[in-house]
Amino acid sequence: MTSPRRQGHLVRQHRFGEHTIADLAGLFSVSRATVHRVLERHRNASALSASGGQ
């Protein structure tokens, strides 16, 4: 899952509570571990930008 656009779509679907992790894995044809990694990366990037990159 390399496309930032697909990753963003996955994160939005999860954020709005529209799908479970298992649902997202099936919809995006990836493993549940991949879904968790994408969400974790997004959380880390959001936390970093919220702290001003420090």
CHARMM internal coordinates of N, CA and C (Angstrom, degrees):
IC EDIT
DIST 1 N 1 CA 1.4522
DIST 1 CA 1 C 1.5232
ANGL 1 N 1 CA 1 C 107.31
DIST 1 C 2 N 1.3079
ANGL 1 CA 1 C 2 N 116.83
DIHE 1 N 1 CA 1 C 2 N 83.90
DIST 2 N 2 CA 1.4537
ANGL 1 C 2 N 2 CA 119.60
DIHE 1 CA 1 C 2 N 2 CA -174.67
DIST 2 CA 2 C 1.5211
ANGL 2 N 2 CA 2 C 113.71
DIHE 1 C 2 N 2 CA 2 C -97.62
DIST 2 C 3 N 1.2925
ANGL 2 CA 2 C 3 N 117.40
DIHE 2 N 2 CA 2 C 3 N -21.52
DIST 3 N 3 CA 1.4525
ANGL 2 C 3 N 3 CA 120.18
DIHE 2 CA 2 C 3 N 3 CA -175.10
DIST 3 CA 3 C 1.5302
ANGL 3 N 3 CA 3 C 111.62
DIHE 2 C 3 N 3 CA 3 C -70.87
DIST 3 C 4 N 1.3393
ANGL 3 CA 3 C 4 N 116.34
DIHE 3 N 3 CA 3 C 4 N 120.24
DIST 4 N 4 CA 1.4720
ANGL 3 C 4 N 4 CA 118.96
DIHE 3 CA 3 C 4 N 4 CA 176.36
DIST 4 CA 4 C 1.5257
ANGL 4 N 4 CA 4 C 112.21
DIHE 3 C 4 N 4 CA 4 C -57.69
DIST 4 C 5 N 1.3042
ANGL 4 CA 4 C 5 N 116.15
DIHE 4 N 4 CA 4 C 5 N -32.03
DIST 5 N 5 CA 1.4660
ANGL 4 C 5 N 5 CA 120.44
DIHE 4 CA 4 C 5 N 5 CA 179.73
DIST 5 CA 5 C 1.5340
ANGL 5 N 5 CA 5 C 110.54
DIHE 4 C 5 N 5 CA 5 C -65.26
DIST 5 C 6 N 1.3383
ANGL 5 CA 5 C 6 N 116.12
DIHE 5 N 5 CA 5 C 6 N -44.72
DIST 6 N 6 CA 1.4757
ANGL 5 C 6 N 6 CA 120.37
DIHE 5 CA 5 C 6 N 6 CA 177.83
DIST 6 CA 6 C 1.5285
ANGL 6 N 6 CA 6 C 110.92
DIHE 5 C 6 N 6 CA 6 C -64.97
DIST 6 C 7 N 1.3177
ANGL 6 CA 6 C 7 N 115.65
DIHE 6 N 6 CA 6 C 7 N -39.84
DIST 7 N 7 CA 1.4576
ANGL 6 C 7 N 7 CA 119.38
DIHE 6 CA 6 C 7 N 7 CA 179.49
DIST 7 CA 7 C 1.5286
ANGL 7 N 7 CA 7 C 110.25
DIHE 6 C 7 N 7 CA 7 C -64.29
DIST 7 C 8 N 1.3191
ANGL 7 CA 7 C 8 N 116.20
DIHE 7 N 7 CA 7 C 8 N -42.52
DIST 8 N 8 CA 1.4610
ANGL 7 C 8 N 8 CA 120.34
DIHE 7 CA 7 C 8 N 8 CA 177.90
DIST 8 CA 8 C 1.5189
ANGL 8 N 8 CA 8 C 111.68
DIHE 7 C 8 N 8 CA 8 C -61.90
DIST 8 C 9 N 1.3117
ANGL 8 CA 8 C 9 N 115.82
DIHE 8 N 8 CA 8 C 9 N -40.02
DIST 9 N 9 CA 1.4584
ANGL 8 C 9 N 9 CA 120.46
DIHE 8 CA 8 C 9 N 9 CA 178.91
DIST 9 CA 9 C 1.5320
ANGL 9 N 9 CA 9 C 109.93
DIHE 8 C 9 N 9 CA 9 C -64.28
DIST 9 C 10 N 1.3308
ANGL 9 CA 9 C 10 N 116.48
DIHE 9 N 9 CA 9 C 10 N -43.31
DIST 10 N 10 CA 1.4580
ANGL 9 C 10 N 10 CA 120.82
DIHE 9 CA 9 C 10 N 10 CA 178.31
DIST 10 CA 10 C 1.5294
ANGL 10 N 10 CA 10 C 110.36
DIHE 9 C 10 N 10 CA 10 C -60.52
DIST 10 C 11 N 1.3195
ANGL 10 CA 10 C 11 N 116.94
DIHE 10 N 10 CA 10 C 11 N -46.16
DIST 11 N 11 CA 1.4685
ANGL 10 C 11 N 11 CA 121.36
DIHE 10 CA 10 C 11 N 11 CA -179.22
DIST 11 CA 11 C 1.5328
ANGL 11 N 11 CA 11 C 110.17
DIHE 10 C 11 N 11 CA 11 C -61.39
DIST 11 C 12 N 1.3193
ANGL 11 CA 11 C 12 N 117.22
DIHE 11 N 11 CA 11 C 12 N -43.30
DIST 12 N 12 CA 1.4757
ANGL 11 C 12 N 12 CA 119.94
DIHE 11 CA 11 C 12 N 12 CA 179.68
DIST 12 CA 12 C 1.5248
ANGL 12 N 12 CA 12 C 111.18
DIHE 11 C 12 N 12 CA 12 C -63.45
DIST 12 C 13 N 1.3291
ANGL 12 CA 12 C 13 N 116.77
DIHE 12 N 12 CA 12 C 13 N -43.02
DIST 13 N 13 CA 1.4639
ANGL 12 C 13 N 13 CA 120.41
DIHE 12 CA 12 C 13 N 13 CA 179.41
DIST 13 CA 13 C 1.5252
ANGL 13 N 13 CA 13 C 110.33
DIHE 12 C 13 N 13 CA 13 C -60.68
DIST 13 C 14 N 1.3178
ANGL 13 CA 13 C 14 N 116.28
DIHE 13 N 13 CA 13 C 14 N -40.12
DIST 14 N 14 CA 1.4630
ANGL 13 C 14 N 14 CA 120.31
DIHE 13 CA 13 C 14 N 14 CA 179.40
DIST 14 CA 14 C 1.5279
ANGL 14 N 14 CA 14 C 110.77
DIHE 13 C 14 N 14 CA 14 C -70.67
DIST 14 C 15 N 1.3221
ANGL 14 CA 14 C 15 N 116.80
DIHE 14 N 14 CA 14 C 15 N -44.35
DIST 15 N 15 CA 1.4696
ANGL 14 C 15 N 15 CA 122.00
DIHE 14 CA 14 C 15 N 15 CA -177.53
DIST 15 CA 15 C 1.5307
ANGL 15 N 15 CA 15 C 111.44
DIHE 14 C 15 N 15 CA 15 C -58.37
DIST 15 C 16 N 1.3063
ANGL 15 CA 15 C 16 N 116.92
DIHE 15 N 15 CA 15 C 16 N -40.73
DIST 16 N 16 CA 1.4531
ANGL 15 C 16 N 16 CA 120.74
DIHE 15 CA 15 C 16 N 16 CA -177.11
DIST 16 CA 16 C 1.5254
ANGL 16 N 16 CA 16 C 112.25
DIHE 15 C 16 N 16 CA 16 C -83.75
DIST 16 C 17 N 1.3441
ANGL 16 CA 16 C 17 N 116.92
DIHE 16 N 16 CA 16 C 17 N 2.21
DIST 17 N 17 CA 1.4559
ANGL 16 C 17 N 17 CA 121.40
DIHE 16 CA 16 C 17 N 17 CA 175.98
DIST 17 CA 17 C 1.5126
ANGL 17 N 17 CA 17 C 114.61
DIHE 16 C 17 N 17 CA 17 C 68.93
DIST 17 C 18 N 1.3218
ANGL 17 CA 17 C 18 N 115.86
DIHE 17 N 17 CA 17 C 18 N 23.34
DIST 18 N 18 CA 1.4585
ANGL 17 C 18 N 18 CA 119.45
DIHE 17 CA 17 C 18 N 18 CA -177.18
DIST 18 CA 18 C 1.5236
ANGL 18 N 18 CA 18 C 113.12
DIHE 17 C 18 N 18 CA 18 C -78.14
DIST 18 C 19 N 1.3466
ANGL 18 CA 18 C 19 N 116.47
DIHE 18 N 18 CA 18 C 19 N -23.64
DIST 19 N 19 CA 1.4627
ANGL 18 C 19 N 19 CA 119.75
DIHE 18 CA 18 C 19 N 19 CA -175.74
DIST 19 CA 19 C 1.5192
ANGL 19 N 19 CA 19 C 110.76
DIHE 18 C 19 N 19 CA 19 C -145.22
DIST 19 C 20 N 1.3209
ANGL 19 CA 19 C 20 N 115.35
DIHE 19 N 19 CA 19 C 20 N 151.16
DIST 20 N 20 CA 1.4577
ANGL 19 C 20 N 20 CA 120.68
DIHE 19 CA 19 C 20 N 20 CA 173.29
DIST 20 CA 20 C 1.5265
ANGL 20 N 20 CA 20 C 109.07
DIHE 19 C 20 N 20 CA 20 C -79.31
DIST 20 C 21 N 1.3308
ANGL 20 CA 20 C 21 N 115.93
DIHE 20 N 20 CA 20 C 21 N 171.03
DIST 21 N 21 CA 1.4608
ANGL 20 C 21 N 21 CA 120.92
DIHE 20 CA 20 C 21 N 21 CA 176.44
DIST 21 CA 21 C 1.5266
ANGL 21 N 21 CA 21 C 109.51
DIHE 20 C 21 N 21 CA 21 C -58.67
DIST 21 C 22 N 1.3187
ANGL 21 CA 21 C 22 N 116.36
DIHE 21 N 21 CA 21 C 22 N -44.35
DIST 22 N 22 CA 1.4694
ANGL 21 C 22 N 22 CA 120.59
DIHE 21 CA 21 C 22 N 22 CA -179.98
DIST 22 CA 22 C 1.5365
ANGL 22 N 22 CA 22 C 110.69
DIHE 21 C 22 N 22 CA 22 C -63.14
DIST 22 C 23 N 1.3265
ANGL 22 CA 22 C 23 N 117.17
DIHE 22 N 22 CA 22 C 23 N -40.91
DIST 23 N 23 CA 1.4673
ANGL 22 C 23 N 23 CA 120.91
DIHE 22 CA 22 C 23 N 23 CA 176.95
DIST 23 CA 23 C 1.5265
ANGL 23 N 23 CA 23 C 110.51
DIHE 22 C 23 N 23 CA 23 C -59.62
DIST 23 C 24 N 1.3304
ANGL 23 CA 23 C 24 N 115.73
DIHE 23 N 23 CA 23 C 24 N -47.44
DIST 24 N 24 CA 1.4609
ANGL 23 C 24 N 24 CA 120.41
DIHE 23 CA 23 C 24 N 24 CA -178.42
DIST 24 CA 24 C 1.5178
ANGL 24 N 24 CA 24 C 111.17
DIHE 23 C 24 N 24 CA 24 C -62.93
DIST 24 C 25 N 1.3270
ANGL 24 CA 24 C 25 N 116.87
DIHE 24 N 24 CA 24 C 25 N -40.55
DIST 25 N 25 CA 1.4647
ANGL 24 C 25 N 25 CA 120.28
DIHE 24 CA 24 C 25 N 25 CA 178.12
DIST 25 CA 25 C 1.5263
ANGL 25 N 25 CA 25 C 110.13
DIHE 24 C 25 N 25 CA 25 C -58.90
DIST 25 C 26 N 1.3103
ANGL 25 CA 25 C 26 N 116.44
DIHE 25 N 25 CA 25 C 26 N -43.99
DIST 26 N 26 CA 1.4548
ANGL 25 C 26 N 26 CA 120.29
DIHE 25 CA 25 C 26 N 26 CA 178.69
DIST 26 CA 26 C 1.5208
ANGL 26 N 26 CA 26 C 113.01
DIHE 25 C 26 N 26 CA 26 C -67.42
DIST 26 C 27 N 1.3215
ANGL 26 CA 26 C 27 N 116.71
DIHE 26 N 26 CA 26 C 27 N -44.02
DIST 27 N 27 CA 1.4627
ANGL 26 C 27 N 27 CA 120.88
DIHE 26 CA 26 C 27 N 27 CA -179.36
DIST 27 CA 27 C 1.5280
ANGL 27 N 27 CA 27 C 112.71
DIHE 26 C 27 N 27 CA 27 C -62.44
DIST 27 C 28 N 1.3380
ANGL 27 CA 27 C 28 N 115.93
DIHE 27 N 27 CA 27 C 28 N -36.67
DIST 28 N 28 CA 1.4561
ANGL 27 C 28 N 28 CA 120.21
DIHE 27 CA 27 C 28 N 28 CA -176.58
DIST 28 CA 28 C 1.5300
ANGL 28 N 28 CA 28 C 112.70
DIHE 27 C 28 N 28 CA 28 C -99.63
DIST 28 C 29 N 1.3236
ANGL 28 CA 28 C 29 N 116.59
DIHE 28 N 28 CA 28 C 29 N 3.20
DIST 29 N 29 CA 1.4697
ANGL 28 C 29 N 29 CA 122.98
DIHE 28 CA 28 C 29 N 29 CA 179.45
DIST 29 CA 29 C 1.5248
ANGL 29 N 29 CA 29 C 112.22
DIHE 28 C 29 N 29 CA 29 C 54.23
DIST 29 C 30 N 1.3237
ANGL 29 CA 29 C 30 N 115.29
DIHE 29 N 29 CA 29 C 30 N 48.32
DIST 30 N 30 CA 1.4577
ANGL 29 C 30 N 30 CA 122.39
DIHE 29 CA 29 C 30 N 30 CA 177.38
DIST 30 CA 30 C 1.5315
ANGL 30 N 30 CA 30 C 107.65
DIHE 29 C 30 N 30 CA 30 C -133.29
DIST 30 C 31 N 1.3198
ANGL 30 CA 30 C 31 N 116.19
DIHE 30 N 30 CA 30 C 31 N 169.89
DIST 31 N 31 CA 1.4586
ANGL 30 C 31 N 31 CA 119.92
DIHE 30 CA 30 C 31 N 31 CA 177.94
DIST 31 CA 31 C 1.5311
ANGL 31 N 31 CA 31 C 110.24
DIHE 30 C 31 N 31 CA 31 C -78.25
DIST 31 C 32 N 1.3228
ANGL 31 CA 31 C 32 N 115.77
DIHE 31 N 31 CA 31 C 32 N 162.04
DIST 32 N 32 CA 1.4564
ANGL 31 C 32 N 32 CA 119.94
DIHE 31 CA 31 C 32 N 32 CA 175.60
DIST 32 CA 32 C 1.5214
ANGL 32 N 32 CA 32 C 110.67
DIHE 31 C 32 N 32 CA 32 C -62.21
DIST 32 C 33 N 1.3477
ANGL 32 CA 32 C 33 N 116.53
DIHE 32 N 32 CA 32 C 33 N -34.01
DIST 33 N 33 CA 1.4689
ANGL 32 C 33 N 33 CA 120.30
DIHE 32 CA 32 C 33 N 33 CA 177.86
DIST 33 CA 33 C 1.5266
ANGL 33 N 33 CA 33 C 110.60
DIHE 32 C 33 N 33 CA 33 C -61.43
DIST 33 C 34 N 1.3180
ANGL 33 CA 33 C 34 N 117.00
DIHE 33 N 33 CA 33 C 34 N -38.91
DIST 34 N 34 CA 1.4666
ANGL 33 C 34 N 34 CA 120.88
DIHE 33 CA 33 C 34 N 34 CA 178.81
DIST 34 CA 34 C 1.5235
ANGL 34 N 34 CA 34 C 110.13
DIHE 33 C 34 N 34 CA 34 C -65.12
DIST 34 C 35 N 1.3151
ANGL 34 CA 34 C 35 N 117.24
DIHE 34 N 34 CA 34 C 35 N -41.55
DIST 35 N 35 CA 1.4687
ANGL 34 C 35 N 35 CA 120.58
DIHE 34 CA 34 C 35 N 35 CA 177.66
DIST 35 CA 35 C 1.5246
ANGL 35 N 35 CA 35 C 109.19
DIHE 34 C 35 N 35 CA 35 C -59.88
DIST 35 C 36 N 1.3215
ANGL 35 CA 35 C 36 N 117.07
DIHE 35 N 35 CA 35 C 36 N -46.20
DIST 36 N 36 CA 1.4597
ANGL 35 C 36 N 36 CA 120.42
DIHE 35 CA 35 C 36 N 36 CA 179.21
DIST 36 CA 36 C 1.5296
ANGL 36 N 36 CA 36 C 111.48
DIHE 35 C 36 N 36 CA 36 C -60.97
DIST 36 C 37 N 1.3359
ANGL 36 CA 36 C 37 N 117.30
DIHE 36 N 36 CA 36 C 37 N -41.22
DIST 37 N 37 CA 1.4728
ANGL 36 C 37 N 37 CA 120.32
DIHE 36 CA 36 C 37 N 37 CA 179.33
DIST 37 CA 37 C 1.5163
ANGL 37 N 37 CA 37 C 111.13
DIHE 36 C 37 N 37 CA 37 C -63.39
DIST 37 C 38 N 1.3107
ANGL 37 CA 37 C 38 N 117.53
DIHE 37 N 37 CA 37 C 38 N -43.99
DIST 38 N 38 CA 1.4717
ANGL 37 C 38 N 38 CA 121.15
DIHE 37 CA 37 C 38 N 38 CA 179.48
DIST 38 CA 38 C 1.5252
ANGL 38 N 38 CA 38 C 110.04
DIHE 37 C 38 N 38 CA 38 C -61.71
DIST 38 C 39 N 1.3231
ANGL 38 CA 38 C 39 N 116.90
DIHE 38 N 38 CA 38 C 39 N -44.88
DIST 39 N 39 CA 1.4611
ANGL 38 C 39 N 39 CA 120.10
DIHE 38 CA 38 C 39 N 39 CA -179.85
DIST 39 CA 39 C 1.5234
ANGL 39 N 39 CA 39 C 111.17
DIHE 38 C 39 N 39 CA 39 C -65.62
DIST 39 C 40 N 1.3242
ANGL 39 CA 39 C 40 N 117.20
DIHE 39 N 39 CA 39 C 40 N -40.24
DIST 40 N 40 CA 1.4617
ANGL 39 C 40 N 40 CA 120.90
DIHE 39 CA 39 C 40 N 40 CA 179.17
DIST 40 CA 40 C 1.5308
ANGL 40 N 40 CA 40 C 110.67
DIHE 39 C 40 N 40 CA 40 C -64.58
DIST 40 C 41 N 1.3398
ANGL 40 CA 40 C 41 N 116.84
DIHE 40 N 40 CA 40 C 41 N -43.95
DIST 41 N 41 CA 1.4640
ANGL 40 C 41 N 41 CA 120.61
DIHE 40 CA 40 C 41 N 41 CA 177.62
DIST 41 CA 41 C 1.5232
ANGL 41 N 41 CA 41 C 110.40
DIHE 40 C 41 N 41 CA 41 C -58.65
DIST 41 C 42 N 1.3141
ANGL 41 CA 41 C 42 N 116.18
DIHE 41 N 41 CA 41 C 42 N -42.51
DIST 42 N 42 CA 1.4550
ANGL 41 C 42 N 42 CA 120.50
DIHE 41 CA 41 C 42 N 42 CA -179.70
DIST 42 CA 42 C 1.5249
ANGL 42 N 42 CA 42 C 110.76
DIHE 41 C 42 N 42 CA 42 C -64.76
DIST 42 C 43 N 1.3388
ANGL 42 CA 42 C 43 N 117.17
DIHE 42 N 42 CA 42 C 43 N -43.46
DIST 43 N 43 CA 1.4724
ANGL 42 C 43 N 43 CA 120.62
DIHE 42 CA 42 C 43 N 43 CA 178.04
DIST 43 CA 43 C 1.5174
ANGL 43 N 43 CA 43 C 110.62
DIHE 42 C 43 N 43 CA 43 C -60.91
DIST 43 C 44 N 1.3277
ANGL 43 CA 43 C 44 N 116.87
DIHE 43 N 43 CA 43 C 44 N -43.79
DIST 44 N 44 CA 1.4643
ANGL 43 C 44 N 44 CA 120.68
DIHE 43 CA 43 C 44 N 44 CA -179.78
DIST 44 CA 44 C 1.5228
ANGL 44 N 44 CA 44 C 110.89
DIHE 43 C 44 N 44 CA 44 C -63.86
DIST 44 C 45 N 1.3219
ANGL 44 CA 44 C 45 N 117.78
DIHE 44 N 44 CA 44 C 45 N -42.86
DIST 45 N 45 CA 1.4574
ANGL 44 C 45 N 45 CA 121.44
DIHE 44 CA 44 C 45 N 45 CA -179.89
DIST 45 CA 45 C 1.5316
ANGL 45 N 45 CA 45 C 110.20
DIHE 44 C 45 N 45 CA 45 C -65.95
DIST 45 C 46 N 1.3200
ANGL 45 CA 45 C 46 N 117.03
DIHE 45 N 45 CA 45 C 46 N -38.74
DIST 46 N 46 CA 1.4612
ANGL 45 C 46 N 46 CA 121.06
DIHE 45 CA 45 C 46 N 46 CA 179.19
DIST 46 CA 46 C 1.5293
ANGL 46 N 46 CA 46 C 110.58
DIHE 45 C 46 N 46 CA 46 C -67.05
DIST 46 C 47 N 1.3135
ANGL 46 CA 46 C 47 N 116.97
DIHE 46 N 46 CA 46 C 47 N -41.19
DIST 47 N 47 CA 1.4637
ANGL 46 C 47 N 47 CA 121.05
DIHE 46 CA 46 C 47 N 47 CA 179.54
DIST 47 CA 47 C 1.5327
ANGL 47 N 47 CA 47 C 110.10
DIHE 46 C 47 N 47 CA 47 C -66.02
DIST 47 C 48 N 1.3167
ANGL 47 CA 47 C 48 N 116.31
DIHE 47 N 47 CA 47 C 48 N -39.43
DIST 48 N 48 CA 1.4531
ANGL 47 C 48 N 48 CA 120.55
DIHE 47 CA 47 C 48 N 48 CA 179.90
DIST 48 CA 48 C 1.5283
ANGL 48 N 48 CA 48 C 110.66
DIHE 47 C 48 N 48 CA 48 C -64.90
DIST 48 C 49 N 1.3275
ANGL 48 CA 48 C 49 N 116.84
DIHE 48 N 48 CA 48 C 49 N -44.74
DIST 49 N 49 CA 1.4723
ANGL 48 C 49 N 49 CA 119.37
DIHE 48 CA 48 C 49 N 49 CA -178.96
DIST 49 CA 49 C 1.5303
ANGL 49 N 49 CA 49 C 110.56
DIHE 48 C 49 N 49 CA 49 C -69.91
DIST 49 C 50 N 1.3320
ANGL 49 CA 49 C 50 N 117.94
DIHE 49 N 49 CA 49 C 50 N -32.53
DIST 50 N 50 CA 1.4565
ANGL 49 C 50 N 50 CA 120.64
DIHE 49 CA 49 C 50 N 50 CA 178.44
DIST 50 CA 50 C 1.5252
ANGL 50 N 50 CA 50 C 112.25
DIHE 49 C 50 N 50 CA 50 C -68.22
DIST 50 C 51 N 1.3342
ANGL 50 CA 50 C 51 N 115.28
DIHE 50 N 50 CA 50 C 51 N -29.54
DIST 51 N 51 CA 1.4736
ANGL 50 C 51 N 51 CA 118.82
DIHE 50 CA 50 C 51 N 51 CA -179.88
DIST 51 CA 51 C 1.5173
ANGL 51 N 51 CA 51 C 111.43
DIHE 50 C 51 N 51 CA 51 C -89.29
DIST 51 C 52 N 1.2946
ANGL 51 CA 51 C 52 N 117.09
DIHE 51 N 51 CA 51 C 52 N 5.24
DIST 52 N 52 CA 1.4557
ANGL 51 C 52 N 52 CA 120.65
DIHE 51 CA 51 C 52 N 52 CA 179.92
DIST 52 CA 52 C 1.5241
ANGL 52 N 52 CA 52 C 113.06
DIHE 51 C 52 N 52 CA 52 C 78.69
DIST 52 C 53 N 1.3498
ANGL 52 CA 52 C 53 N 115.77
DIHE 52 N 52 CA 52 C 53 N 20.06
DIST 53 N 53 CA 1.4504
ANGL 52 C 53 N 53 CA 119.69
DIHE 52 CA 52 C 53 N 53 CA 177.30
DIST 53 CA 53 C 1.5123
ANGL 53 N 53 CA 53 C 113.81
DIHE 52 C 53 N 53 CA 53 C 78.40
DIST 53 C 54 N 1.3176
ANGL 53 CA 53 C 54 N 116.41
DIHE 53 N 53 CA 53 C 54 N 18.51
DIST 54 N 54 CA 1.4733
ANGL 53 C 54 N 54 CA 119.17
DIHE 53 CA 53 C 54 N 54 CA -178.07
DIST 54 CA 54 C 1.4885
ANGL 54 N 54 CA 54 C 111.55
DIHE 53 C 54 N 54 CA 54 C -107.28
END
COOR INIT
IC SEED 1 N 1 CA 1 C
IC BUILD
